[in-house]
């Protein structure tokens, strides 16, 4: 399933708001999953300098990610599909 970034505004020093958003995002995804809508909350990326917060959901569609965001009361600026990749494992030679 694809990943989606739910972009929100978050002021630099709002640690309590950040934690509450994480809890609500997790709960929203779990609620949808119990109803048969496959959505998982993967985590959050907070960029304090830009006062931006990206909540990452894995879902079958943008609409499902948006439903999770609405349940979590995240007030998204936008929702976009995201593609991630992992760098290849590098073996270190002690020579």
FILUMPA-836849 format. One line per 2 residues: for each residue x, y, z of N, C-alpha, C. Coordinates in steps of 0.1 Angstrom, whole numbers, plus 5000, padded with zeros to 4 digits. Example, Ala and Ser with C-alpha at 12.3 -4.5 7.8 and 13.67 -1.06 7.14 Angstrom:
BEGIN
5132,4943,5078,5123,4955,5078,5132,4967,5078 ~ 5128,4978,5071,5137,4989,5071,5129,5000,5079
***
This chain:
BEGIN
5008,4988,5000,5000,5000,5000,5009,5012,5000 ~ 5004,5023,4994,5012,5035,4993,5012,5043,5007
5022,5052,5008,5022,5061,5020,5017,5074,5015 ~ 5011,5081,5025,5006,5095,5022,5011,5104,5033
5015,5116,5029,5019,5126,5039,5008,5136,5040 ~ 5004,5137,5053,4993,5147,5056,5000,5159,5062
5001,5170,5054,5008,5182,5058,4999,5191,5067 ~ 5005,5195,5079,4997,5203,5088,5007,5215,5092
5001,5225,5098,5008,5236,5104,5010,5232,5119 ~ 5022,5234,5124,5025,5232,5138,5036,5242,5142
5033,5251,5151,5043,5261,5156,5054,5254,5163 ~ 5066,5260,5163,5078,5255,5168,5078,5248,5182
5071,5255,5191,5072,5251,5205,5060,5244,5210 ~ 5051,5239,5201,5039,5232,5206,5041,5217,5208
5050,5213,5217,5052,5199,5220,5040,5192,5224 ~ 5031,5198,5232,5019,5192,5237,5009,5190,5225
5008,5199,5216,5000,5198,5205,5005,5187,5196 ~ 5018,5186,5194,5025,5176,5186,5021,5162,5192
5023,5160,5205,5020,5147,5211,5005,5143,5210 ~ 4996,5153,5211,4982,5151,5210,4978,5147,5196
4985,5153,5186,4982,5150,5172,4987,5136,5169 ~ 4998,5131,5174,5003,5118,5173,4993,5108,5178
4988,5110,5190,4978,5102,5197,4965,5101,5188 ~ 4961,5112,5184,4948,5112,5176,4950,5105,5162
4962,5107,5156,4965,5101,5143,4965,5085,5145 ~ 4971,5081,5155,4971,5066,5158,4957,5061,5160
4950,5068,5169,4936,5064,5172,4927,5064,5159 ~ 4929,5074,5151,4921,5075,5139,4923,5064,5129
4936,5060,5128,4939,5049,5119,4934,5036,5125 ~ 4935,5034,5138,4930,5022,5144,4915,5021,5143
4908,5032,5144,4893,5032,5143,4889,5028,5129 ~ 4896,5034,5119,4892,5030,5105,4896,5015,5103
4907,5010,5108,4911,4996,5106,4900,4987,5111 ~ 4895,4991,5123,4884,4982,5129,4872,4982,5121
4869,4992,5112,4858,4992,5104,4860,4986,5090 ~ 4872,4981,5088,4876,4974,5076,4883,4983,5066
4886,4995,5069,4894,5004,5060,4908,5003,5064 ~ 4916,4998,5055,4930,4995,5058,4939,5008,5058
4942,5013,5070,4950,5025,5072,4959,5022,5084 ~ 4971,5026,5083,4981,5025,5094,4988,5039,5096
4990,5042,5108,4998,5054,5111,5012,5050,5113 ~ 5021,5056,5104,5035,5052,5104,5044,5061,5113
5039,5074,5115,5048,5083,5123,5046,5097,5118 ~ 5054,5106,5123,5053,5120,5120,5067,5126,5118
5068,5136,5109,5080,5143,5107,5077,5158,5110 ~ 5083,5163,5120,5081,5177,5124,5093,5185,5119
5090,5196,5112,5100,5205,5107,5098,5218,5114 ~ 5103,5220,5126,5101,5232,5134,5104,5245,5127
5115,5245,5120,5119,5258,5113,5108,5263,5103 ~ 5101,5253,5097,5091,5257,5087,5077,5257,5094
5076,5253,5106,5063,5252,5113,5054,5243,5106 ~ 5060,5231,5101,5052,5222,5093,5054,5208,5100
5043,5200,5099,5043,5187,5104,5037,5178,5094 ~ 5044,5166,5091,5039,5157,5082,5035,5144,5089
5022,5140,5089,5018,5128,5095,5018,5118,5084 ~ 5024,5106,5086,5025,5096,5076,5016,5085,5078
5007,5082,5068,4997,5071,5069,5000,5062,5057 ~ 4998,5049,5059,4998,5039,5048,4984,5036,5046
4979,5037,5034,4965,5035,5031,4963,5031,5016 ~ 4951,5026,5013,4949,5022,5000,4946,5033,4990
4943,5045,4996,4940,5056,4987,4942,5069,4995 ~ 4942,5080,4987,4943,5094,4993,4931,5096,5001
4919,5091,4996,4907,5093,5003,4907,5087,5017 ~ 4913,5075,5018,4914,5068,5031,4923,5075,5040
4934,5080,5035,4943,5088,5043,4937,5101,5048 ~ 4929,5107,5040,4921,5119,5043,4911,5116,5054
4904,5104,5053,4895,5100,5064,4902,5099,5077 ~ 4914,5093,5077,4921,5092,5090,4925,5106,5095
4929,5115,5086,4933,5128,5091,4921,5135,5096 ~ 4909,5134,5090,4897,5140,5096,4893,5135,5109
4894,5121,5111,4891,5115,5124,4901,5120,5135 ~ 4913,5123,5130,4924,5127,5140,4923,5143,5142
4914,5149,5135,4913,5164,5136,4926,5171,5133 ~ 4933,5167,5122,4946,5172,5119,4946,5185,5111
4935,5188,5105,4934,5201,5097,4945,5202,5087 ~ 4945,5192,5077,4956,5192,5067,4956,5203,5057
4968,5208,5054,4970,5218,5044,4969,5210,5030 ~ 4975,5199,5029,4974,5190,5017,4977,5176,5021
4973,5167,5012,4977,5153,5014,4982,5148,5001 ~ 4994,5142,5001,5001,5137,4989,5007,5124,4991
5007,5116,4980,5014,5103,4981,5029,5105,4982 ~ 5035,5096,4989,5050,5097,4991,5056,5084,4988
5068,5085,4983,5076,5073,4980,5089,5074,4987 ~ 5092,5063,4995,5104,5063,5002,5113,5052,4997
5126,5053,5000,5135,5043,4996,5146,5042,5007 ~ 5152,5030,5008,5162,5028,5018,5175,5027,5010
5186,5033,5016,5199,5031,5009,5204,5017,5010 ~ 5211,5013,5000,5217,4999,5001,5226,4997,5013
5225,4985,5018,5234,4982,5030,5248,4982,5025 ~ 5257,4988,5033,5271,4989,5029,5279,4981,5039
5287,4972,5034,5295,4964,5042,5309,4971,5044 ~ 5312,4973,5056,5325,4980,5059,5336,4970,5060
5347,4973,5054,5359,4964,5054,5369,4970,5063 ~ 5374,4962,5073,5383,4968,5083,5397,4968,5078
5400,4966,5066,5414,4966,5061,5420,4979,5061
***
